[in-house]
């Protein structure tokens, strides 16, 4: 297999990753002065902020994903390829990938972040991450499988284990998951599984720092903690996980929590690709860039979004791994690349703080915006609007909106379906055999 | 694991299968004089007539599936279990299953049909069936994968193989698939895959009898053949498949067709369960019943839908394997079981012919109804209405309607997403290890 991309009179710009950063950049640059090659592991863009709703049977994957080819239909000199990039060779201006080697003139890293288990293989082995729509679907199926098993179990210890869920990490993902699980427990479980005692289901939320949502204001943390506690979520603050098995976690205070599903939302690291000089990566694996998104010391190589560590002068902490940062960086880079002197920008990137928000449950959310704090229904409505606004595709917006109205009216997440694409037998073994009929 | 179903003062009626027949029967009998146990391999009812639209990226699985537990929420003495029944022990009035053994007072077989490869292991090995929503999703992913591969192939022979599709079987499923694929080829491919030559994609439809839709009128066949030919589908009538490999089929006339995707829509057989006396099964594996849906010679055992062979007196051919037959049989059986003398019915089942229809493409369909024949737009609109009417769930009806309107306006099937539920590593190996944390 090869890239099979024809030469062009335009310089070739390769974008690795079609998340918020890469997808936005591609949209802004298409049809202009570059030949664009957009690479992603999947044939679609995925909208990360709503993964948890897919896991909770509230939305279909297709409602928060958008086919890349459809978005860039009929573009001239634009090439979408499903590929995993394995190495960069900056000296040769080439990348190595699962589908071959490709030369570039300009290269943009936008691979985003991946789950960080901090080197602990048990955490990786026994917990479920939530950094892709495929993982979200896996979690949905696991929840449904375990509930069916719980129905049939006659040991109450096993039954509780099957129903319990431990969420590790009290950031927005952890909080949103905990809230949604609580609603599942209170509104769906008693009706769908009358043979189970819903009260036996424990939802644990483990947070290493002393407050939830510690990237947001203290008010936001306080409201989130109050709401979740009222909703029956068991909070474990200033606590971290020290050990894990298929059916339990051990906390730093010695407490053991029993659960068959342990969700890992406790951290991310850069999804960087090897091949750059070592000094280009920071200790968390991010690609260091200056405030013009240029990778230090390399010509025509850029990094934007969660994969980059952009230090505006002395601020060594870098910008947070948020969608608005990725979107604004993509916007900035596109504008500058389109200037006649592409690659020699004058003005550095400045992040315009868009605030932060998290939803907790029905009519419950928290929102920080430049010192302003909102909670309850107003924050929740703002959350809904912002997410519909940023979703890609009119059809997706319509479908998500209908789903949300439906859930709101009927207290129901309608998609409790355990579906896996499969055949009665696996065909893949045979697919590449040299077994042609003569 | 066990069934874990409490005893009841009511007699226990076990329904195996939640397709049209079993699902309808359960809905009619719920909350009445039986304790009901509804068993299915999946936790949802699936709407078979629209599988092909899932495969063609036109509809989401969730739009044509309905969670069983949601439908029977809060019912008294009603038990849904996800289980595969492996054997019946009529002497003991028990069934054996993947989740244990269960006693019944009344037993209804409604497992439907499964793909029939007529004993040819190559056909089973190399073709893709379309008898479940999981198989439909598999086909969707296979089509998308192969198109991505075709883009990267530089050998035109391989490229054509990857694009080509052979459909074996010219009944409604085959015709509907062929029509939908032709629309994909003409409306989507040129836009989504500008680097591919859409004209190189060949859609073959192989039919053993001398006309398509041979269960319908000759007029219907003629229109379907005319429409599909105009739409570029290559018809092979009076032809059957004699050999198959991963990338080709050989036809009875010696012609070899090259294709990486071979879809098997050439026949079904009963999905019967062993354990009944041999005389209860006919030679195609169906369960023989009298016109009261009673399995010959066995008390309180019934069979309805595609799994049964009901002979009304001398008509040895039996009723066709159609949704209306299953629905009417379920209705009949429910009414009779609810009578005081359940099991001793007076009146036999009579099938009221609801006609037959098949859609071919945009504004193109054929419809037979008691000698009346419709085609074109009127038949197509009737097809849409009937399918929305029979779909389970208001939400599903709304979502499918929106999808269809959308596709009609924009000439687009929006869901070209290659999504699989998965984790970066497989967790299942670990799940059942005795590896608890102490």
Interface residues (C-beta under 8 A of the other chain):
Chain A: X1 X2 X3 X4 X42 X43 X44 X60 X61 X62 X65 X67 X69 X70 X73 X74 X79 X81 X82 X99 X100 X115 X124 X125 X126 X128 X129 X133 X134 X135 X137 X138 X140 X141 X144 X148 X149 X151 X152 X153 X154 X191 X192 X193 X194 X195 X243 X244 X245 X246 X247 X248 X249 X250 X256 X260 X393 X395 X398 X399 X402 X406 X412 X414 X415 X416 X417 X418 X419 X420 X421 X422 X423 X424 X425 X427 X430 X431 X432 X433 X435 X436 X437
Chain B: X1 X2 X3 X4 X42 X43 X44 X60 X61 X62 X65 X67 X69 X70 X73 X74 X79 X81 X82 X99 X100 X115 X124 X125 X126 X128 X129 X133 X134 X135 X137 X138 X140 X141 X144 X148 X149 X151 X152 X153 X154 X191 X192 X193 X194 X195 X243 X244 X245 X246 X247 X248 X249 X250 X256 X260 X393 X395 X398 X399 X402 X406 X412 X414 X415 X416 X417 X418 X419 X420 X421 X422 X423 X424 X425 X427 X430 X431 X432 X433 X435 X436 X437
